[in-house]
Amino acid sequence: MMNIGGELERAIAWKNKKDTEKMCHFLNKAREWMGLTMADLKNHGRIGEIVVVQEEYEDFSGENHWKNTDETMMKYWNSFFSARI
């Protein structure tokens, strides 16, 4: 989960620097990590959470109907970073 959050954090940083090529690169890497995380059997109990996160991520990187901001997206992922410490 930290890998997904790290890629999303990088994508947001590049979005704010107006570099859409690098932003898209890191959004795609986050998408890859989501697929790998869902495929890993040890995450079986978290599939529901990962599906919801993936839906929010797809909305955020697309039309953003749910009106997430950089801050609201990172608030969720920061919990994984702080849990590591």
C-alpha positions, 0 to 999 in steps of 0.5 A, spaced: 500 500 500 505 504 501 508 503 494 501 505 491 501 512 496 508 513 494 507 513 486 500 517 487 504 522 491 509 523 486 504 524 481 501 529 485 507 533 485 508 533 478 501 535 477 503 541 481 509 542 477 505 542 470 508 536 468 503 532 465 507 527 462 511 525 468 504 525 472 501 520 467 507 516 468 506 515 476 499 515 475 500 509 471 505 506 476 500 507 482 495 503 477 500 497 476 501 497 484 494 496 485 493 491 480 499 487 483 496 488 490 489 486 489 493 479 485 497 478 492 493 473 496 496 475 502 491 482 501 485 477 500 482 480 506 483 488 504 480 487 497 474 491 498 478 496 501 483 496 495 477 496 490 474 502 493 481 506 493 482 504 486 475 507 484 477 513 488 483 513 484 480 513 477 475 518 479 481 523 481 485 522 475 479 522 471 473 527 471 473 527 479 466 527 480 467 526 488 471 532 488 477 529 491 483 534 492 490 532 493 490 533 500 484 528 501 487 523 497 494 523 501 490 524 507 488 516 506 495 514 504 499 518 509 496 513 514 500 508 511 507 512 511 506 514 519 504 506 520 511 505 518 515 509 523 
